């Protein structure tokens, strides 16, 4: 799960409960897993598709089953869809709020940071039932007032201008090219890796090296000069994996893969 979710829940007075996802299921969340963790105290479910850190994408059937689960247990859904425009191969993005009867129990979270590469401007948006928005406005009013106006104008322009969406598609194609490179090289160097279908992250398994996620990450930083994120930064289930972002130049990714492979060979870890 993304690193901000648990602290946000705690800040709101809740108790975060991590539901693991598994490589064998392409790291997609399943209702079978949810059933193991739900209790009569559970109030909401946070989902993220396309996913950070794994790059997994929930299918329509996945979402339909999750929707039925939410109705059965009377849960609100908080759906983080910030990577919705970065989808690859045969995958499709579906918003759970669009399913029959789900809008009234869904808070859809999105933003401009990823879609339009506006990361430093920190502008997002929410779609939710009016009673939820009303309460959010009260909090927002005294927490941050509003985003800077020039950023709001820029976001509006980005949404309306056809050139923006052409640039988004060009960016998606380039991410796809990088994704294929990194996935291929990681598997070739002995790090089994599920091929991600969304976002711009990849989550290779490093268990077989005998190192923990932290040890592997520190080794790559010190010996290969390549920064990866330990999988356990995203929860206990992430141990044994690391996250790699391919949101950088193709040539840099090639060099990073060469460096990582050399360290693994020199240390005889694969």
Secondary structure, DSSP 8 states (H G I E B T S, - for coil): --THHHHHHHHTT---------GGGTT---HHHHHTT--TT--EEEEESS-TTT-----HHHHHHHHHHHHHTT-EEEEE-TTTT-B-TT-----GGGSTT-GGGEEEEEESTTTTS-GGG--EEEE--HHHHHHHHHHHHHHT----HHHHHHHHHHHH-HHHHHHHHHHHHHHHHHHHHHHHHHHHTT-------BTTEE--B-GGGT--HHHHHHHIIIII----EEGGGG-GGGTTBEEEE--S-HHHHHHHHHHHHHHHHHTT--
